[in-house]
Amino acid sequence: MKELTRAEDQVMQVLWKLEKGFVKDIIEHLPKPKPAYNTVSTIVRILENKGFVGHKAYGKTHEYFPLISREKYTRFYVNNVVKSYFDGSYRNLVSFFAKEQKLDVRELEQLVKELKAKK
């Protein structure tokens, strides 16, 4: 799997939310200023070539849908971040966020409790 560009990620976020849609539907859900139809169409075709999106044809019109779930991509992306920036250590990742967000011991204990409950 390849990492998405910012524009590709923006389009995928919309498709994951909608579950399927035409280019005009995707544009409708993108923030202003809205990109041109051809721009979004090109991004969707790139996503199709990367294996993220499939389509169903209705004559000349195509309805697009995600082939990769948001959860699967999130897992891939976070794993890459951990490898690239935290020496492959989730402990380093958690430590970083604890420091950045100035989490106190009580909040950290609550996180541990929630993680144990999910196991």
HUMO-V925781 format. One record per residue. RES is the residue in one letter. PHI is phi in degrees with one decimal (999 if undefined). PSI is psi in radians with two decimals (NA if undefined). OMEGA is omega in degrees with one decimal (none if undefined). Layout:
res:RES phi:PHI psi:PSI omega:OMEGA
res:RES phi:PHI psi:PSI omega:OMEGA
//
This chain:
res:M phi:999 psi:2.50 omega:178.9
res:K phi:-104.5 psi:2.67 omega:177.0
res:E phi:-73.7 psi:2.50 omega:-179.7
res:L phi:-85.1 psi:2.55 omega:171.1
res:T phi:-74.1 psi:2.97 omega:179.0
res:R phi:-58.8 psi:-0.78 omega:-179.4
res:A phi:-65.9 psi:-0.73 omega:178.7
res:E phi:-64.1 psi:-0.73 omega:179.4
res:D phi:-62.6 psi:-0.72 omega:179.7
res:Q phi:-60.6 psi:-0.77 omega:179.1
res:V phi:-66.8 psi:-0.75 omega:179.9
res:M phi:-63.7 psi:-0.67 omega:178.2
res:Q phi:-57.7 psi:-0.71 omega:178.6
res:V phi:-67.0 psi:-0.82 omega:-178.9
res:L phi:-63.5 psi:-0.67 omega:177.1
res:W phi:-63.3 psi:-0.66 omega:179.7
res:K phi:-69.7 psi:-0.81 omega:-177.2
res:L phi:-78.2 psi:-0.47 omega:-174.8
res:E phi:76.7 psi:-0.50 omega:172.7
res:K phi:-166.5 psi:2.71 omega:179.5
res:G phi:177.2 psi:2.83 omega:176.0
res:F phi:-87.9 psi:2.89 omega:-179.5
res:V phi:-54.4 psi:-0.73 omega:-179.4
res:K phi:-61.8 psi:-0.60 omega:177.6
res:D phi:-67.2 psi:-0.70 omega:179.5
res:I phi:-63.3 psi:-0.83 omega:180.0
res:I phi:-58.2 psi:-0.74 omega:-179.0
res:E phi:-57.3 psi:-0.57 omega:-176.8
res:H phi:-96.0 psi:0.01 omega:177.6
res:L phi:-85.9 psi:2.64 omega:180.0
res:P phi:-70.1 psi:2.79 omega:176.0
res:K phi:-77.8 psi:2.60 omega:-4.2
res:P phi:-72.3 psi:2.35 omega:-177.7
res:K phi:-67.7 psi:2.34 omega:175.6
res:P phi:-72.2 psi:2.83 omega:179.1
res:A phi:-67.2 psi:2.66 omega:178.6
res:Y phi:-53.3 psi:-0.84 omega:-177.8
res:N phi:-62.6 psi:-0.60 omega:178.6
res:T phi:-63.7 psi:-0.86 omega:-179.5
res:V phi:-65.6 psi:-0.71 omega:178.1
res:S phi:-59.5 psi:-0.73 omega:178.3
res:T phi:-64.8 psi:-0.77 omega:179.7
res:I phi:-61.4 psi:-0.73 omega:179.8
res:V phi:-63.9 psi:-0.71 omega:178.4
res:R phi:-66.2 psi:-0.66 omega:175.5
res:I phi:-62.5 psi:-0.77 omega:178.5
res:L phi:-62.2 psi:-0.61 omega:176.7
res:E phi:-65.8 psi:-0.77 omega:178.8
res:N phi:-64.1 psi:-0.56 omega:178.5
res:K phi:-79.6 psi:-0.15 omega:179.2
res:G phi:87.3 psi:0.26 omega:-179.8
res:F phi:-89.3 psi:-0.45 omega:-171.7
res:V phi:-131.9 psi:2.51 omega:171.9
res:G phi:-119.7 psi:3.05 omega:178.5
res:H phi:-146.2 psi:2.78 omega:172.5
res:K phi:-120.9 psi:2.21 omega:-176.5
res:A phi:-89.1 psi:2.39 omega:172.2
res:Y phi:-125.4 psi:1.47 omega:-172.6
res:G phi:66.2 psi:-2.16 omega:179.3
res:K phi:-86.9 psi:-0.12 omega:-177.6
res:T phi:-96.8 psi:2.52 omega:179.7
res:H phi:-123.0 psi:2.37 omega:173.3
res:E phi:-103.4 psi:2.19 omega:-174.0
res:Y phi:-102.4 psi:2.65 omega:179.0
res:F phi:-149.6 psi:2.63 omega:-179.6
res:P phi:-70.2 psi:2.45 omega:172.5
res:L phi:-101.1 psi:-0.40 omega:178.8
res:I phi:-110.4 psi:2.26 omega:-179.5
res:S phi:-73.0 psi:2.74 omega:177.8
res:R phi:-60.7 psi:-0.70 omega:-179.4
res:E phi:-63.8 psi:-0.75 omega:-179.5
res:K phi:-64.2 psi:-0.77 omega:179.2
res:Y phi:-66.8 psi:-0.70 omega:178.8
res:T phi:-58.9 psi:-0.79 omega:178.9
res:R phi:-59.5 psi:-0.82 omega:178.6
res:F phi:-59.8 psi:-0.83 omega:-176.4
res:Y phi:-64.6 psi:-0.82 omega:-179.2
res:V phi:-64.2 psi:-0.73 omega:177.3
res:N phi:-58.4 psi:-0.71 omega:177.7
res:N phi:-65.3 psi:-0.72 omega:178.4
res:V phi:-62.8 psi:-0.78 omega:-179.4
res:V phi:-62.3 psi:-0.76 omega:179.0
res:K phi:-63.8 psi:-0.80 omega:-173.1
res:S phi:-76.1 psi:-0.65 omega:-171.4
res:Y phi:-113.8 psi:-0.25 omega:-174.7
res:F phi:-128.8 psi:0.48 omega:177.0
res:D phi:53.1 psi:0.56 omega:178.5
res:G phi:73.4 psi:0.20 omega:-174.8
res:S phi:-109.0 psi:2.05 omega:175.6
res:Y phi:-69.2 psi:-0.48 omega:176.0
res:R phi:-61.9 psi:-0.76 omega:177.7
res:N phi:-63.6 psi:-0.67 omega:178.0
res:L phi:-62.0 psi:-0.87 omega:-179.0
res:V phi:-63.4 psi:-0.73 omega:178.1
res:S phi:-60.2 psi:-0.76 omega:178.7
res:F phi:-58.3 psi:-0.86 omega:-178.1
res:F phi:-69.2 psi:-0.59 omega:177.3
res:A phi:-61.9 psi:-0.75 omega:178.7
res:K phi:-69.7 psi:-0.81 omega:-177.3
res:E phi:-63.2 psi:-0.68 omega:-177.4
res:Q phi:-92.0 psi:0.01 omega:179.0
res:K phi:52.2 psi:0.87 omega:178.5
res:L phi:-73.4 psi:2.39 omega:177.3
res:D phi:-90.1 psi:3.02 omega:-175.5
res:V phi:-58.6 psi:-0.70 omega:-179.4
res:R phi:-61.3 psi:-0.76 omega:178.2
res:E phi:-64.7 psi:-0.70 omega:178.2
res:L phi:-65.0 psi:-0.72 omega:177.5
res:E phi:-62.6 psi:-0.67 omega:178.1
res:Q phi:-64.0 psi:-0.71 omega:176.9
res:L phi:-61.7 psi:-0.76 omega:179.1
res:V phi:-61.3 psi:-0.75 omega:178.9
res:K phi:-59.5 psi:-0.80 omega:-179.8
res:E phi:-64.0 psi:-0.70 omega:178.4
res:L phi:-65.0 psi:-0.73 omega:178.4
res:K phi:-63.5 psi:-0.68 omega:-179.8
res:A phi:-65.7 psi:-0.53 omega:-179.7
res:K phi:-77.4 psi:-0.33 omega:178.5
res:K phi:-74.0 psi:NA omega:none
//
